[in-house]
Amino acid sequence: MAIMIVLLLLGFPMMIPLITASVVGFVMIFDGFGQMGTFVQQMMAGIRPASLIAVPMFILAADIMTRGQSADRLINMVMAFIGHIKGGLAISTATSCTLFGAVSGSTQATVVAVGSPLRPKMLKAGYSDSFTLALIINASDIAFLIPPSIGMIIYGVISKTSIAELFIAGVGPGLLILAMFSCYCLYYAHKNKVPTEPKASWSERLTASRRALWPLFFPVIIVGGIYGGIFSPTEAAAVCVLYAFILEFLIFRSLKLPEVYQIAKSTGLITAVVFILVAVGNGFSWVLSFAQVPQVILESVGVNDAGPVGVLVAICIAFFIACMFVDPIVVILVLTPIFAPAIAATGLDPVLVGVLITLQVAIGSATPPFGCDIFTAIAIFKRPYMDVIRGTPPFIFMLVVAAGLIIAFPDIALFLRDVAFPDE
């Protein structure tokens, strides 16, 4: 663990500290490199589950839609209906992030697709840049909760929890956070006397709705297909890729066939990084488990003696702090096995745990010092680090409150799951 932290602080890419720490730990446990084949087998086992095929599929679908017209059509529809109310532009931004999250499953794709067109509009309307940037990166993190969610897929594979149940359980918390953000946007607009946008006519709303109709079928395909028993989450990802291709290349004609190479190359690079992290993370987790590190850590901080609420609070704190410094996928891979004994001992619902872990990952992705969405915003909008993080505290506070509400009222996450899977 110390080696991993030191290498991270020295600026090495995440996979290098993970590999180095795993190999050193393995050598210490097995007294040499003689059994290194076992470690390689554990790495390969990490990327063997068929459910992981959904990850590159959703990344590819998101890449196609980000380069095409789907995001703009969704944004225009939302703006047509609520853009004219006080704080409507900010609420439209948060709603558009939620809708695009339900289409792409990627927070960083949402930052790019929604933030790029709406940030100039918000600045022109009178919103401060710090508020605008904070809203975009935090509202984009709702994509972690609204299905499809790449974070939930990784957690489901690691914990052997139903991905379909995780997907439906994320809807309630995602909508709760959207409502909280919308209330804050309304308060901010009134406090700072932000002018309203012109009200769209019903004909303009009808036109915007008609133009957004095709992209709106993405969540219908994902949610309806999975819970209607038509296909699995992995198959839903493949259908989304096909649908995105047909939409952008054949119906909208926003992309040309020569662009397929660049899209495939981008998806391949991102997928390679994700799968390397998953493989090495699984090997690292196996080394920790073999050395009984999870038991030692949990006993030393008293988690094993805590009740269900205490375990949930400990999980939230650990994941929140870890995601401030480390890539969210790595945090899920490393910390989930550590808390697995305590989760099993207290009889916690793994779906509820998965929703809370995903929420903490979402919070950490937009939290200083090293939240990944912060650096995405810096790269996309070309703004200094301090400008990007200045407006984040109110949103982080709301996300923490949301986590507390889910712990206090688990049905926020589990109600839809229980309706969709009554026999579970």
C-alpha positions as CSV (number, residue, x, y, z in Angstrom):
1,M,0.0,0.0,0.0
2,A,2.9,2.4,0.9
3,I,4.6,1.7,-2.5
4,M,1.3,2.4,-4.3
5,I,0.8,5.7,-2.5
6,V,4.4,6.8,-3.1
7,L,4.3,6.0,-6.8
8,L,0.9,7.8,-7.2
9,L,2.4,10.9,-5.5
10,L,5.4,10.8,-7.9
11,G,2.9,11.0,-10.8
12,F,3.0,7.6,-12.3
13,P,-0.1,6.4,-14.3
14,M,-2.5,4.5,-12.1
15,M,-1.7,1.1,-13.6
16,I,2.0,1.3,-12.7
17,P,1.5,1.8,-8.9
18,L,-1.1,-1.0,-8.9
19,I,1.1,-3.5,-10.8
20,T,4.2,-2.6,-8.7
21,A,2.4,-2.9,-5.4
22,S,0.7,-6.1,-6.4
23,V,4.0,-7.8,-7.5
24,V,5.8,-6.6,-4.4
25,G,3.0,-7.9,-2.2
26,F,3.0,-11.2,-4.1
27,V,6.7,-11.7,-3.8
28,M,6.6,-10.9,0.0
29,I,3.8,-13.5,0.5
30,F,5.2,-16.3,-1.7
31,D,8.8,-15.6,-1.1
32,G,9.8,-15.1,-4.7
33,F,8.6,-15.1,-8.3
34,G,8.1,-18.9,-8.5
35,Q,4.3,-18.7,-8.3
36,M,3.9,-15.6,-10.5
37,G,1.7,-17.6,-12.9
38,T,-1.0,-17.6,-10.2
39,F,-1.0,-13.8,-10.0
40,V,-1.3,-13.6,-13.8
41,Q,-4.3,-16.1,-13.7
42,Q,-6.0,-13.8,-11.1
43,M,-5.5,-10.8,-13.4
44,M,-7.0,-12.7,-16.3
45,A,-9.9,-13.8,-14.1
46,G,-10.7,-10.2,-13.4
47,I,-11.5,-9.5,-17.1
48,R,-13.1,-12.8,-17.9
49,P,-16.7,-12.2,-16.8
50,A,-19.0,-11.8,-19.8
51,S,-20.8,-8.8,-18.1
52,L,-17.7,-6.7,-18.7
53,I,-18.4,-6.8,-22.5
54,A,-21.0,-4.1,-21.7
55,V,-18.3,-1.6,-20.7
56,P,-16.7,-1.1,-24.2
57,M,-20.2,-1.2,-25.8
58,F,-21.5,1.6,-23.7
59,I,-18.3,3.6,-24.2
60,L,-18.6,3.1,-27.9
61,A,-22.3,4.2,-27.9
62,A,-21.5,7.2,-25.8
63,D,-18.6,8.2,-28.2
64,I,-20.9,8.0,-31.3
65,M,-23.6,10.1,-29.6
66,T,-21.2,12.7,-28.3
67,R,-19.8,13.3,-31.8
68,G,-23.3,13.3,-33.3
69,Q,-26.5,15.2,-32.7
70,S,-28.2,13.2,-29.9
71,A,-26.9,15.4,-27.0
72,D,-27.9,18.7,-28.8
73,R,-31.4,17.4,-29.5
74,L,-31.9,16.3,-25.9
75,I,-30.6,19.7,-24.6
76,N,-32.9,21.6,-27.0
77,M,-36.0,19.7,-25.8
78,V,-35.3,20.3,-22.1
79,M,-34.6,24.0,-22.8
80,A,-37.9,24.4,-24.7
81,F,-39.9,23.3,-21.7
82,I,-38.1,24.7,-18.6
83,G,-35.6,27.2,-20.0
84,H,-37.9,30.2,-19.4
85,I,-38.5,29.7,-15.6
86,K,-36.3,31.3,-13.0
87,G,-33.1,29.3,-12.9
88,G,-34.4,27.4,-15.9
89,L,-31.2,27.4,-17.8
90,A,-29.3,25.9,-14.9
91,I,-32.1,23.4,-14.2
92,S,-32.0,22.5,-17.9
93,T,-28.3,21.8,-17.7
94,A,-28.8,19.5,-14.7
95,T,-31.7,17.7,-16.4
96,S,-29.7,17.4,-19.7
97,C,-26.8,15.8,-17.8
98,T,-29.3,13.3,-16.2
99,L,-30.9,12.5,-19.6
100,F,-27.5,12.1,-21.4
101,G,-26.3,10.0,-18.5
102,A,-29.3,7.7,-19.1
103,V,-28.1,7.5,-22.7
104,S,-24.3,7.2,-22.2
105,G,-23.5,5.9,-18.7
106,S,-20.3,8.0,-18.7
107,T,-19.7,11.0,-16.5
108,Q,-16.8,12.3,-18.7
109,A,-18.8,12.0,-21.9
110,T,-21.6,13.9,-20.2
111,V,-19.3,16.7,-19.2
112,V,-18.2,17.1,-22.8
113,A,-21.6,16.5,-24.5
114,V,-23.7,18.8,-22.3
115,G,-21.1,21.2,-20.9
116,S,-19.7,22.3,-24.3
117,P,-22.9,23.8,-25.7
118,L,-24.5,24.9,-22.4
119,R,-21.6,26.6,-20.5
120,P,-21.5,29.5,-23.0
121,K,-25.2,30.0,-22.7
122,M,-25.1,30.0,-18.9
123,L,-22.2,32.5,-18.9
124,K,-24.1,34.8,-21.3
125,A,-27.3,34.5,-19.1
126,G,-25.4,35.9,-16.1
127,Y,-24.4,32.8,-14.2
128,S,-20.9,32.9,-12.7
129,D,-18.3,30.6,-14.3
130,S,-17.5,28.9,-10.9
131,F,-21.2,28.0,-10.5
132,T,-21.5,26.9,-14.1
133,L,-18.5,24.6,-14.0
134,A,-19.5,23.1,-10.6
135,L,-23.0,22.4,-11.8
136,I,-21.8,20.7,-15.0
137,I,-19.3,18.4,-13.4
138,N,-21.5,17.5,-10.4
139,A,-24.7,17.0,-12.5
140,S,-22.7,14.9,-14.9
141,D,-22.0,12.5,-12.0
142,I,-25.7,11.6,-11.9
143,A,-24.7,9.5,-14.9
144,F,-23.0,7.1,-12.4
145,L,-26.4,6.4,-10.9
146,I,-28.8,6.5,-13.8
147,P,-28.7,3.3,-15.9
148,P,-26.6,2.4,-17.7
149,S,-23.7,3.0,-15.3
150,I,-20.2,1.7,-15.9
151,G,-19.4,2.0,-12.2
152,M,-22.3,-0.3,-11.4
153,I,-21.2,-2.8,-14.0
154,I,-17.7,-3.0,-12.4
155,Y,-19.2,-3.2,-8.9
156,G,-21.7,-5.9,-10.0
157,V,-18.9,-8.0,-11.5
158,I,-16.6,-7.7,-8.4
159,S,-19.4,-8.4,-5.9
160,K,-21.4,-10.8,-8.0
161,T,-24.5,-8.7,-7.7
162,S,-27.2,-8.5,-10.3
163,I,-26.4,-5.6,-12.7
164,A,-30.0,-5.4,-13.7
165,E,-31.0,-4.8,-10.0
166,L,-28.3,-2.2,-9.6
167,F,-29.4,-0.3,-12.7
168,I,-33.0,0.0,-11.5
169,A,-32.0,0.9,-7.9
170,G,-29.9,3.8,-9.2
171,V,-32.9,5.6,-10.7
172,G,-34.5,6.8,-7.4
173,P,-31.2,8.3,-6.0
174,G,-30.4,9.9,-9.4
175,L,-33.8,11.6,-9.5
176,L,-33.4,12.7,-5.8
177,I,-30.1,14.4,-6.6
178,L,-31.5,16.0,-9.7
179,A,-34.4,17.5,-7.6
180,M,-31.9,18.8,-5.0
181,F,-29.7,20.4,-7.6
182,S,-32.7,22.0,-9.3
183,C,-33.9,23.5,-6.0
184,Y,-30.4,25.0,-5.5
185,C,-30.4,26.3,-9.1
186,L,-33.7,28.0,-8.4
187,Y,-32.3,29.5,-5.2
188,Y,-29.1,30.7,-6.9
189,A,-31.0,32.4,-9.7
190,H,-33.3,34.3,-7.3
191,K,-30.4,35.3,-5.0
192,N,-28.3,36.6,-7.9
193,K,-31.2,38.0,-10.0
194,V,-30.3,36.0,-13.0
195,P,-32.6,36.9,-15.9
196,T,-34.9,34.3,-17.4
197,E,-34.7,33.0,-21.0
198,P,-37.5,33.7,-23.6
199,K,-40.4,31.3,-23.3
200,A,-40.7,28.8,-26.2
201,S,-44.0,28.5,-28.0
202,W,-45.9,25.2,-28.0
203,S,-45.0,24.8,-31.7
204,E,-41.3,25.2,-30.8
205,R,-41.7,22.7,-27.9
206,L,-43.4,20.2,-30.3
207,T,-40.6,20.6,-32.8
208,A,-37.9,20.1,-30.1
209,S,-39.7,17.1,-28.7
210,R,-40.1,15.5,-32.2
211,R,-36.3,16.1,-32.9
212,A,-35.4,14.5,-29.5
213,L,-37.7,11.5,-29.9
214,W,-35.1,9.2,-31.4
215,P,-32.5,9.8,-28.7
216,L,-35.1,9.4,-26.0
217,F,-35.5,5.8,-27.1
218,F,-32.1,5.0,-25.7
219,P,-33.3,4.7,-22.0
220,V,-36.4,3.0,-23.3
221,I,-34.3,0.3,-25.0
222,I,-32.0,-0.1,-22.0
223,V,-34.6,-0.1,-19.2
224,G,-37.5,-1.6,-21.1
225,G,-35.4,-4.2,-22.8
226,I,-33.7,-5.4,-19.6
227,Y,-36.8,-5.4,-17.3
228,G,-39.1,-6.6,-20.0
229,G,-36.9,-9.7,-20.2
230,I,-36.0,-9.1,-23.9
231,F,-32.3,-9.0,-23.3
232,S,-29.6,-8.9,-20.6
233,P,-27.6,-5.7,-19.7
234,T,-24.7,-6.9,-21.9
235,E,-27.0,-7.4,-24.8
236,A,-28.7,-4.0,-24.1
237,A,-25.2,-2.4,-24.5
238,A,-24.8,-4.1,-27.9
239,V,-28.2,-3.0,-29.0
240,C,-27.4,0.6,-27.9
241,V,-24.3,0.6,-30.2
242,L,-26.3,-0.6,-33.1
243,Y,-29.0,2.0,-32.4
244,A,-26.5,4.8,-32.0
245,F,-24.8,3.9,-35.3
246,I,-28.2,3.8,-37.1
247,L,-29.2,7.1,-35.5
248,E,-26.1,9.1,-36.2
249,F,-24.9,7.6,-39.5
250,L,-28.2,6.8,-41.3
251,I,-31.1,8.9,-39.8
252,F,-29.4,12.1,-38.6
253,R,-26.5,11.7,-41.0
254,S,-24.4,13.7,-38.6
255,L,-21.4,11.4,-39.0
256,K,-19.6,9.9,-42.0
257,L,-18.2,6.4,-42.4
258,P,-14.5,7.7,-42.4
259,E,-15.1,8.9,-38.8
260,V,-15.7,5.3,-37.7
261,Y,-12.0,4.7,-37.4
262,Q,-11.5,7.7,-35.1
263,I,-14.4,6.6,-32.9
264,A,-13.3,3.0,-32.7
265,K,-9.7,4.2,-31.9
266,S,-10.9,6.4,-29.1
267,T,-13.1,3.7,-27.7
268,G,-10.3,1.1,-27.9
269,L,-7.9,3.3,-26.0
270,I,-10.4,4.0,-23.2
271,T,-11.4,0.4,-23.0
272,A,-7.8,-0.8,-22.9
273,V,-7.1,1.5,-19.9
274,V,-10.3,0.3,-18.1
275,F,-9.6,-3.3,-18.7
276,I,-5.9,-3.0,-17.6
277,L,-7.1,-1.4,-14.4
278,V,-9.7,-4.1,-13.9
279,A,-7.2,-6.9,-14.4
280,V,-4.5,-5.4,-12.2
281,G,-7.1,-4.3,-9.6
282,N,-8.4,-7.9,-9.4
283,G,-4.8,-9.2,-8.9
284,F,-4.2,-6.5,-6.3
285,S,-7.4,-7.4,-4.4
286,W,-6.5,-11.1,-4.5
287,V,-3.1,-10.4,-2.9
288,L,-4.8,-8.3,-0.2
289,S,-7.4,-11.0,0.4
290,F,-4.7,-13.8,0.5
291,A,-2.8,-11.8,3.1
292,Q,-6.0,-11.2,5.1
293,V,-5.5,-7.5,4.9
294,P,-9.3,-6.7,4.8
295,Q,-9.8,-8.5,8.1
296,V,-6.9,-6.7,9.7
297,I,-8.1,-3.3,8.5
298,L,-11.7,-3.8,9.5
299,E,-10.8,-5.2,12.9
300,S,-8.4,-2.3,13.6
301,V,-11.0,0.4,12.9
302,G,-13.8,-1.5,14.6
303,V,-16.0,-2.0,11.6
304,N,-16.6,-5.7,12.3
305,D,-18.3,-4.7,15.6
306,A,-20.5,-2.1,14.0
307,G,-24.1,-2.6,13.0
308,P,-25.5,-2.2,9.5
309,V,-25.7,1.6,9.7
310,G,-22.1,1.8,11.0
311,V,-20.8,-0.3,8.2
312,L,-22.6,1.8,5.6
313,V,-21.2,5.0,7.1
314,A,-17.7,3.5,7.1
315,I,-18.1,2.4,3.4
316,C,-19.3,5.9,2.4
317,I,-16.4,7.6,4.2
318,A,-13.8,5.2,2.8
319,F,-15.0,5.4,-0.8
320,F,-15.5,9.2,-0.6
321,I,-12.0,9.9,0.6
322,A,-10.4,7.3,-1.8
323,C,-12.1,8.7,-4.9
324,M,-10.7,12.2,-4.1
325,F,-7.3,10.8,-4.9
326,V,-7.6,7.7,-7.1
327,D,-9.5,6.7,-10.2
328,P,-13.1,5.5,-9.3
329,I,-12.8,2.1,-11.1
330,V,-9.6,1.3,-9.1
331,V,-11.3,2.4,-5.8
332,I,-14.3,0.0,-6.5
333,L,-11.9,-2.8,-7.4
334,V,-9.7,-2.4,-4.3
335,L,-12.1,-1.4,-1.6
336,T,-15.1,-3.6,-2.4
337,P,-13.3,-6.8,-1.5
338,I,-12.0,-5.2,1.7
339,F,-15.5,-4.4,3.0
340,A,-17.1,-7.7,1.7
341,P,-16.7,-9.6,5.0
342,A,-18.4,-6.8,7.0
343,I,-21.2,-6.5,4.4
344,A,-21.8,-10.3,4.6
345,A,-21.6,-10.4,8.4
346,T,-24.2,-7.6,8.8
347,G,-26.6,-9.0,6.2
348,L,-26.7,-5.8,4.2
349,D,-28.4,-5.8,0.8
350,P,-25.6,-5.8,-1.8
351,V,-27.8,-3.7,-4.1
352,L,-28.1,-0.9,-1.5
353,V,-24.4,-1.1,-0.8
354,G,-23.7,-0.9,-4.6
355,V,-25.9,2.2,-4.9
356,L,-24.1,3.9,-2.0
357,I,-20.7,3.0,-3.3
358,T,-21.6,4.3,-6.8
359,L,-22.8,7.5,-5.2
360,Q,-19.6,8.0,-3.3
361,V,-17.6,7.3,-6.5
362,A,-19.8,10.0,-8.2
363,I,-19.0,12.5,-5.4
364,G,-15.3,11.7,-5.4
365,S,-15.2,12.1,-9.2
366,A,-16.0,15.8,-8.8
367,T,-14.2,16.5,-5.4
368,P,-10.8,18.1,-5.0
369,P,-7.9,17.4,-5.2
370,F,-7.9,14.8,-7.9
371,G,-11.5,14.1,-9.0
372,C,-11.4,12.8,-12.6
373,D,-14.2,15.1,-13.8
374,I,-12.4,18.1,-12.5
375,F,-9.5,17.4,-14.9
376,T,-11.9,16.6,-17.7
377,A,-13.5,20.1,-17.2
378,I,-10.0,21.7,-17.1
379,A,-9.1,20.1,-20.4
380,I,-12.4,20.7,-22.2
381,F,-13.1,24.3,-21.0
382,K,-9.5,25.4,-20.6
383,R,-10.0,26.9,-17.1
384,P,-7.6,27.0,-14.2
385,Y,-7.9,24.4,-11.5
386,M,-9.1,26.8,-8.8
387,D,-11.8,28.2,-11.1
388,V,-13.2,24.7,-11.7
389,I,-13.4,23.7,-8.0
390,R,-14.4,27.0,-6.5
391,G,-18.2,26.4,-6.8
392,T,-18.2,22.7,-5.8
393,P,-18.8,22.8,-2.0
394,P,-22.6,23.3,-2.1
395,F,-23.0,20.5,-4.6
396,I,-20.8,18.2,-2.6
397,F,-22.8,19.0,0.5
398,M,-26.0,18.1,-1.3
399,L,-24.5,14.8,-2.5
400,V,-23.4,13.9,1.0
401,V,-27.0,14.7,2.3
402,A,-28.4,12.4,-0.4
403,A,-26.1,9.6,0.8
404,G,-27.4,10.2,4.4
405,L,-31.0,10.1,3.2
406,I,-30.4,6.8,1.3
407,I,-28.9,5.3,4.5
408,A,-31.8,6.5,6.6
409,F,-34.4,5.6,4.0
410,P,-33.1,2.6,1.9
411,D,-36.4,2.5,0.0
412,I,-35.2,5.5,-2.0
413,A,-32.9,3.0,-3.8
414,L,-34.7,-0.3,-3.2
415,F,-38.4,0.6,-3.9
416,L,-38.1,0.3,-7.7
417,R,-35.8,-2.8,-7.3
418,D,-38.5,-4.5,-5.2
419,V,-41.2,-3.6,-7.7
420,A,-39.1,-4.8,-10.7
421,F,-37.9,-7.9,-8.8
422,P,-40.6,-8.8,-6.3
423,D,-39.2,-12.3,-5.6
424,E,-35.7,-11.1,-4.7
